[in-house]
Amino acid sequence: MAKKNPVFERLEDQSSTFERIEPDEIAQGVGATRDTRTGGKRAGSPFSLWALRSRLLTDVISTGGRPGRKEAVARKKIPMTEAEWALLDEITRLLNRRGGKSTPGQVAGILLHQSMTEVLQRLDRGLA
């Protein structure tokens, strides 16, 4: 015979709530102003480390050899300064410290894709 789950007495939350603060009040309190360059549309936000790591986890696959991006069909040389490479290397190290196994080339590919997509969106909206 099936075991019955015990019935617990229902609890009711009687704690007090805070008064609602409107977004405009917060904006005024911190001195925020609207960005009129976007024409009321959201311009987007920078690519975060979390989003980059998430994208690497879904885009980088192994087919038995060295892992690579699943849709990559060509390997191109892109000129970079030593400072840019050092920055890319640091981004890769930060991601790997948080549980990844990415290479600077894989990270560069995803960042380049995301940047190009954002630039194209801005051009389409007339923001750039």
C-alpha beads as a LAMMPS data file, in Angstrom:
LAMMPS data file: protein, C-alpha beads

128 atoms
127 bonds

1 atom types
1 bond types

-500.0 500.0 xlo xhi
-500.0 500.0 ylo yhi
-500.0 500.0 zlo zhi

Masses

1 110.0

Atoms # bond

1 1 1 0.000 0.000 0.000
2 1 1 1.257 3.513 -0.813
3 1 1 2.605 5.614 2.007
4 1 1 0.548 8.757 2.716
5 1 1 2.262 12.129 2.945
6 1 1 1.649 13.969 6.204
7 1 1 -0.537 17.077 6.035
8 1 1 1.086 20.150 7.505
9 1 1 -0.681 23.160 8.962
10 1 1 -0.801 26.050 6.476
11 1 1 1.401 29.022 7.385
12 1 1 0.432 32.595 6.635
13 1 1 3.067 35.310 6.160
14 1 1 2.171 38.308 8.313
15 1 1 5.393 40.263 7.975
16 1 1 5.169 43.874 6.889
17 1 1 6.092 44.877 3.361
18 1 1 8.118 47.844 2.210
19 1 1 6.502 50.765 0.459
20 1 1 6.817 50.544 -3.338
21 1 1 9.371 52.884 -4.904
22 1 1 8.737 53.963 -8.478
23 1 1 11.625 53.684 -10.989
24 1 1 11.489 57.458 -11.597
25 1 1 12.099 58.080 -7.887
26 1 1 15.185 55.860 -7.977
27 1 1 16.453 57.574 -11.122
28 1 1 16.036 60.980 -9.506
29 1 1 17.724 59.769 -6.324
30 1 1 20.845 58.565 -8.139
31 1 1 20.876 61.420 -10.653
32 1 1 20.207 59.217 -13.699
33 1 1 19.127 60.677 -17.029
34 1 1 17.634 59.073 -20.128
35 1 1 19.944 58.354 -23.042
36 1 1 18.308 60.213 -25.920
37 1 1 20.722 58.749 -28.510
38 1 1 18.820 55.462 -28.605
39 1 1 15.463 56.999 -29.495
40 1 1 13.795 55.198 -26.599
41 1 1 15.106 51.794 -27.700
42 1 1 17.512 49.708 -25.663
43 1 1 21.012 49.831 -27.080
44 1 1 22.119 46.595 -25.433
45 1 1 24.826 45.880 -22.919
46 1 1 28.411 44.667 -23.119
47 1 1 29.030 40.957 -23.375
48 1 1 29.519 39.665 -19.828
49 1 1 31.962 36.988 -18.701
50 1 1 28.977 34.837 -17.758
51 1 1 27.495 35.144 -21.255
52 1 1 30.898 34.444 -22.820
53 1 1 31.425 31.328 -20.690
54 1 1 27.899 30.142 -21.448
55 1 1 28.465 30.632 -25.173
56 1 1 31.768 28.745 -25.008
57 1 1 30.059 25.819 -23.283
58 1 1 27.491 25.536 -26.076
59 1 1 29.666 26.437 -29.089
60 1 1 32.901 24.559 -28.413
61 1 1 32.668 20.844 -29.138
62 1 1 35.078 17.951 -29.438
63 1 1 34.883 15.502 -32.307
64 1 1 37.755 13.377 -31.092
65 1 1 40.597 15.786 -31.720
66 1 1 41.211 19.286 -30.461
67 1 1 37.931 20.959 -29.407
68 1 1 36.737 23.719 -31.711
69 1 1 33.721 25.901 -32.438
70 1 1 30.964 23.791 -33.916
71 1 1 30.174 26.119 -36.836
72 1 1 33.723 27.245 -37.612
73 1 1 34.706 26.472 -41.196
74 1 1 37.862 28.566 -41.600
75 1 1 40.890 29.579 -39.571
76 1 1 42.091 33.092 -40.347
77 1 1 45.001 35.069 -39.011
78 1 1 43.912 38.344 -37.449
79 1 1 46.608 40.925 -36.664
80 1 1 46.725 41.820 -32.970
81 1 1 48.991 43.943 -30.831
82 1 1 50.839 42.416 -27.893
83 1 1 48.528 44.351 -25.540
84 1 1 45.407 42.963 -27.251
85 1 1 46.759 39.412 -27.074
86 1 1 47.644 39.867 -23.397
87 1 1 44.104 41.102 -22.702
88 1 1 42.601 38.155 -24.600
89 1 1 44.889 35.788 -22.682
90 1 1 43.758 37.338 -19.373
91 1 1 40.073 36.974 -20.316
92 1 1 40.722 33.318 -21.169
93 1 1 42.511 32.755 -17.841
94 1 1 39.560 34.310 -15.946
95 1 1 37.109 32.044 -17.745
96 1 1 39.233 28.949 -17.158
97 1 1 39.562 29.764 -13.452
98 1 1 35.762 29.632 -13.297
99 1 1 35.613 26.132 -14.709
100 1 1 36.344 26.255 -18.411
101 1 1 38.972 24.833 -20.745
102 1 1 39.036 27.437 -23.495
103 1 1 41.853 28.696 -25.659
104 1 1 42.435 32.359 -26.509
105 1 1 41.480 31.584 -30.134
106 1 1 38.114 30.140 -29.114
107 1 1 37.414 33.119 -26.866
108 1 1 38.465 35.524 -29.640
109 1 1 36.111 33.843 -32.103
110 1 1 33.112 34.205 -29.810
111 1 1 33.990 37.802 -28.869
112 1 1 34.453 38.709 -32.529
113 1 1 31.113 37.149 -33.458
114 1 1 29.300 38.961 -30.637
115 1 1 30.966 42.293 -31.402
116 1 1 30.137 42.095 -35.100
117 1 1 26.515 41.238 -34.298
118 1 1 26.227 44.225 -31.927
119 1 1 27.835 46.615 -34.424
120 1 1 25.471 45.444 -37.166
121 1 1 22.445 45.934 -34.883
122 1 1 23.612 49.456 -34.022
123 1 1 24.103 50.301 -37.705
124 1 1 20.641 48.947 -38.527
125 1 1 19.132 51.178 -35.804
126 1 1 21.141 54.191 -36.902
127 1 1 22.948 54.381 -33.545
128 1 1 26.527 54.071 -34.780

Bonds

1 1 1 2
2 1 2 3
3 1 3 4
4 1 4 5
5 1 5 6
6 1 6 7
7 1 7 8
8 1 8 9
9 1 9 10
10 1 10 11
11 1 11 12
12 1 12 13
13 1 13 14
14 1 14 15
15 1 15 16
16 1 16 17
17 1 17 18
18 1 18 19
19 1 19 20
20 1 20 21
21 1 21 22
22 1 22 23
23 1 23 24
24 1 24 25
25 1 25 26
26 1 26 27
27 1 27 28
28 1 28 29
29 1 29 30
30 1 30 31
31 1 31 32
32 1 32 33
33 1 33 34
34 1 34 35
35 1 35 36
36 1 36 37
37 1 37 38
38 1 38 39
39 1 39 40
40 1 40 41
41 1 41 42
42 1 42 43
43 1 43 44
44 1 44 45
45 1 45 46
46 1 46 47
47 1 47 48
48 1 48 49
49 1 49 50
50 1 50 51
51 1 51 52
52 1 52 53
53 1 53 54
54 1 54 55
55 1 55 56
56 1 56 57
57 1 57 58
58 1 58 59
59 1 59 60
60 1 60 61
61 1 61 62
62 1 62 63
63 1 63 64
64 1 64 65
65 1 65 66
66 1 66 67
67 1 67 68
68 1 68 69
69 1 69 70
70 1 70 71
71 1 71 72
72 1 72 73
73 1 73 74
74 1 74 75
75 1 75 76
76 1 76 77
77 1 77 78
78 1 78 79
79 1 79 80
80 1 80 81
81 1 81 82
82 1 82 83
83 1 83 84
84 1 84 85
85 1 85 86
86 1 86 87
87 1 87 88
88 1 88 89
89 1 89 90
90 1 90 91
91 1 91 92
92 1 92 93
93 1 93 94
94 1 94 95
95 1 95 96
96 1 96 97
97 1 97 98
98 1 98 99
99 1 99 100
100 1 100 101
101 1 101 102
102 1 102 103
103 1 103 104
104 1 104 105
105 1 105 106
106 1 106 107
107 1 107 108
108 1 108 109
109 1 109 110
110 1 110 111
111 1 111 112
112 1 112 113
113 1 113 114
114 1 114 115
115 1 115 116
116 1 116 117
117 1 117 118
118 1 118 119
119 1 119 120
120 1 120 121
121 1 121 122
122 1 122 123
123 1 123 124
124 1 124 125
125 1 125 126
126 1 126 127
127 1 127 128
